[in-house]
Amino acid sequence: MPTAMPAPASLVNAEKLPRDLSPWSMFMQADIVVKSVMIGLIFASIVTWTVWLAKSIELAAARRRMRTALKKLGAANSINEAVSLVDAKRGAVPAMLRAAIAETRASWDVADKYAIKERVAARLERIEFAAGRDINRGTGVLATIGSTAPFVGLFGTVWGIMNSFIGISEAQTTNLAIVAPGIAEALLATAFGLVAAIPAVMIYNHFARAIGSYKALVGDASVAVLCLVSRDFDRGVRPELRAAE
């Protein structure tokens, strides 16, 4: 009676191999380090889209307010008229108007109107910088995620492949079916890194262009306020500004 030949070491029982290699199944079966990497990348992706939503709303509102204020500045013929037209209490343009009036009142006894204009321009420039800094807040995290997420995902991949090679050594077989699930789980970490990084880079570049456009509007407002100050000086309305204090 013929005896059954022992199965070669390279053959693997198909029933013992994982059949479900869906992303969720691979995530649940991944090593704790790889799983931690993927959870961190998921969190980074959530942060990216949260910043996109919040900053999009903020930028849209800021540009709308700035365009409205610019129209009112263009319709004004003096600083006092601009203050009455721009009735908002917060924002770059109201801050510019307050700074221009404050410097003009503080320099009421100075004869050199050009020196006063320079000081007004310096105050307006600082407000421009502050407005740009405020609108830029929150975009730095997008640059960080976009530049580091691929490497974090690569770390998870390297760690997972190391574990797969350790599994090859322990199983004493080179059958790909033994290590394929581990390698697939490791590569999933790289995919998570790309999913987190690519939107972050694209959103960051979009915001860079949008913020540049907003800063240009702030610069236009600064020039408009300075023109109103110069116009008032040429009309000799400085005592009027002082009396309004």
C-alpha positions as CSV (number, residue, x, y, z in Angstrom):
1,M,0.0,0.0,0.0
2,P,1.6,3.3,-1.1
3,T,2.4,5.7,1.7
4,A,1.6,9.4,1.5
5,M,4.6,11.6,0.8
6,P,5.1,14.4,3.3
7,A,4.3,17.8,2.1
8,P,7.3,19.9,1.2
9,A,8.2,22.7,3.6
10,S,7.6,25.2,0.8
11,L,3.9,24.2,0.5
12,V,1.4,26.1,2.7
13,N,-2.0,25.0,3.8
14,A,-4.3,27.4,1.9
15,E,-6.9,27.2,4.6
16,K,-4.5,28.9,7.0
17,L,-3.9,31.9,4.8
18,P,-5.9,35.1,5.3
19,R,-8.6,35.4,2.6
20,D,-9.7,39.0,3.4
21,L,-7.1,41.5,2.3
22,S,-9.4,44.5,2.3
23,P,-7.9,47.8,3.7
24,W,-9.9,47.4,6.9
25,S,-8.8,43.8,7.4
26,M,-5.2,44.7,6.8
27,F,-5.4,47.6,9.2
28,M,-6.8,45.4,11.9
29,Q,-4.2,42.7,11.4
30,A,-1.3,45.1,11.2
31,D,1.5,45.2,13.7
32,I,1.0,47.7,16.6
33,V,3.7,50.0,15.3
34,V,2.3,50.0,11.7
35,K,-1.2,50.5,13.1
36,S,-0.1,53.4,15.2
37,V,1.5,55.0,12.1
38,M,-1.7,54.6,10.1
39,I,-3.8,56.0,12.9
40,G,-1.5,59.0,13.1
41,L,-1.8,59.6,9.4
42,I,-5.6,59.4,9.5
43,F,-5.5,62.0,12.3
44,A,-3.2,64.2,10.1
45,S,-5.7,63.9,7.2
46,I,-8.6,64.9,9.4
47,V,-6.5,67.9,10.6
48,T,-5.8,68.8,6.9
49,W,-9.5,68.9,5.9
50,T,-10.5,70.7,9.1
51,V,-7.9,73.4,8.4
52,W,-9.2,73.6,4.8
53,L,-12.8,74.1,5.9
54,A,-12.0,76.6,8.6
55,K,-9.5,78.6,6.6
56,S,-11.7,78.7,3.5
57,I,-14.5,80.2,5.4
58,E,-12.2,82.7,7.1
59,L,-10.5,83.7,3.9
60,A,-13.8,84.1,2.0
61,A,-15.2,86.3,4.8
62,A,-12.0,88.4,5.1
63,R,-11.8,89.0,1.3
64,R,-15.5,90.0,1.2
65,R,-15.0,92.5,4.1
66,M,-11.9,93.9,2.5
67,R,-13.5,94.4,-0.9
68,T,-16.5,96.2,0.8
69,A,-14.1,98.4,2.8
70,L,-12.1,99.2,-0.3
71,K,-15.2,100.4,-2.1
72,K,-16.1,102.6,0.8
73,L,-12.6,104.0,0.9
74,G,-12.8,104.8,-2.8
75,A,-16.0,106.7,-2.2
76,A,-14.6,108.8,0.7
77,N,-13.0,112.2,0.2
78,S,-11.5,112.5,3.7
79,I,-10.4,110.4,6.7
80,N,-13.5,111.5,8.7
81,E,-15.8,110.5,5.8
82,A,-14.0,107.2,5.5
83,V,-14.5,106.5,9.2
84,S,-18.3,107.2,8.9
85,L,-18.5,105.0,5.9
86,V,-16.4,102.1,7.3
87,D,-18.5,101.5,10.4
88,A,-16.9,98.2,11.3
89,K,-15.0,98.0,14.6
90,R,-12.7,95.1,13.8
91,G,-10.6,94.4,10.8
92,A,-7.5,95.8,9.0
93,V,-9.2,98.8,7.4
94,P,-10.8,100.2,10.7
95,A,-7.4,99.7,12.4
96,M,-5.7,101.6,9.6
97,L,-8.1,104.5,9.9
98,R,-7.7,104.6,13.7
99,A,-3.9,104.6,13.3
100,A,-3.9,107.3,10.7
101,I,-6.1,109.6,12.8
102,A,-4.2,108.8,16.0
103,E,-0.9,109.7,14.4
104,T,-2.3,112.9,12.8
105,R,-3.7,114.0,16.1
106,A,-0.5,113.2,17.9
107,S,1.5,115.3,15.4
108,W,-0.8,118.3,15.3
109,D,2.0,120.7,16.4
110,V,4.5,119.3,13.8
111,A,5.0,121.5,10.8
112,D,6.6,119.0,8.5
113,K,3.6,117.2,6.9
114,Y,5.9,114.8,5.0
115,A,7.4,113.4,8.2
116,I,3.8,112.9,9.5
117,K,3.0,111.0,6.3
118,E,6.0,108.8,6.8
119,R,5.0,107.9,10.4
120,V,1.4,107.2,9.2
121,A,2.8,105.0,6.5
122,A,4.9,103.1,9.0
123,R,1.9,102.5,11.2
124,L,-0.1,101.2,8.2
125,E,2.8,98.9,7.2
126,R,2.7,97.3,10.6
127,I,-1.0,96.7,10.4
128,E,-0.5,95.1,7.0
129,F,2.1,92.7,8.4
130,A,-0.3,91.9,11.3
131,A,-3.2,91.2,9.0
132,G,-1.0,88.9,6.8
133,R,0.3,87.1,9.9
134,D,-3.2,86.6,11.2
135,I,-4.6,85.3,8.0
136,N,-1.6,82.9,7.6
137,R,-2.3,81.3,11.0
138,G,-3.0,77.6,10.7
139,T,-1.5,77.0,7.3
140,G,1.9,76.0,8.7
141,V,0.5,72.7,9.8
142,L,-0.4,71.9,6.2
143,A,3.2,72.3,5.1
144,T,4.3,70.1,8.0
145,I,1.9,67.3,7.1
146,G,2.7,67.6,3.4
147,S,6.4,67.3,4.0
148,T,6.5,64.6,6.7
149,A,3.5,62.3,6.0
150,P,5.2,60.4,3.2
151,F,8.2,59.7,5.4
152,V,6.0,58.6,8.3
153,G,4.2,56.2,6.0
154,L,7.5,55.0,4.7
155,F,8.6,54.3,8.3
156,G,5.5,52.1,8.8
157,T,6.2,50.3,5.6
158,V,9.8,49.6,6.5
159,W,8.8,48.3,9.9
160,G,6.1,46.1,8.4
161,I,8.5,44.6,5.8
162,M,11.1,44.0,8.5
163,N,8.4,42.0,10.4
164,S,7.6,40.1,7.2
165,F,11.3,39.1,6.8
166,I,11.4,38.0,10.4
167,G,8.3,35.8,9.6
168,I,10.2,34.3,6.6
169,S,13.0,33.4,9.0
170,E,10.7,31.9,11.6
171,A,8.7,29.9,9.0
172,Q,11.8,28.7,7.3
173,T,10.2,29.1,3.9
174,T,10.4,31.5,1.0
175,N,6.8,31.0,-0.1
176,L,5.4,34.4,-1.0
177,A,2.0,33.4,0.4
178,I,3.5,33.5,3.9
179,V,4.8,37.1,3.7
180,A,2.3,38.6,1.2
181,P,-0.2,39.7,3.9
182,G,2.4,41.4,6.0
183,I,3.9,43.2,3.0
184,A,0.5,44.3,1.9
185,E,-0.2,45.7,5.4
186,A,3.2,47.5,5.3
187,L,2.5,49.0,1.9
188,L,-0.9,50.2,3.2
189,A,1.0,52.6,5.5
190,T,2.7,54.2,2.5
191,A,-0.7,54.6,0.9
192,F,-2.0,56.3,4.0
193,G,1.0,58.6,4.0
194,L,0.3,59.7,0.4
195,V,-3.4,60.1,1.1
196,A,-2.5,62.5,4.0
197,A,0.4,64.3,2.2
198,I,-1.0,65.0,-1.3
199,P,-4.2,66.9,-0.2
200,A,-2.1,68.8,2.4
201,V,0.3,70.1,-0.3
202,M,-2.4,71.0,-2.7
203,I,-4.5,72.8,-0.1
204,Y,-1.4,74.6,1.2
205,N,-0.5,75.9,-2.3
206,H,-4.1,76.9,-2.8
207,F,-4.1,78.9,0.4
208,A,-0.7,80.5,-0.5
209,R,-2.3,81.9,-3.6
210,A,-5.5,83.0,-1.9
211,I,-3.6,84.6,1.0
212,G,-1.3,86.4,-1.5
213,S,-4.5,87.9,-3.1
214,Y,-5.8,88.9,0.3
215,K,-2.5,90.6,1.2
216,A,-2.7,92.6,-2.1
217,L,-6.2,93.8,-1.1
218,V,-4.8,94.9,2.3
219,G,-2.0,96.7,0.5
220,D,-4.5,98.5,-1.6
221,A,-6.4,99.6,1.5
222,S,-3.2,100.9,3.1
223,V,-2.5,103.0,0.0
224,A,-6.1,104.3,-0.1
225,V,-5.9,105.4,3.6
226,L,-2.5,107.1,3.0
227,C,-4.0,108.9,0.0
228,L,-6.9,110.2,2.2
229,V,-4.3,111.4,4.8
230,S,-2.3,113.2,2.1
231,R,-5.5,114.7,0.7
232,D,-6.5,116.0,4.1
233,F,-3.1,117.6,4.7
234,D,-3.3,119.4,1.3
235,R,-6.7,120.7,2.3
236,G,-5.4,121.9,5.7
237,V,-7.9,119.9,7.8
238,R,-5.5,118.9,10.6
239,P,-7.0,121.2,13.2
240,E,-10.4,119.6,12.4
241,L,-8.9,116.2,13.2
242,R,-7.5,117.5,16.4
243,A,-10.8,119.0,17.4
244,A,-12.6,115.7,16.8
245,E,-10.6,114.1,19.6
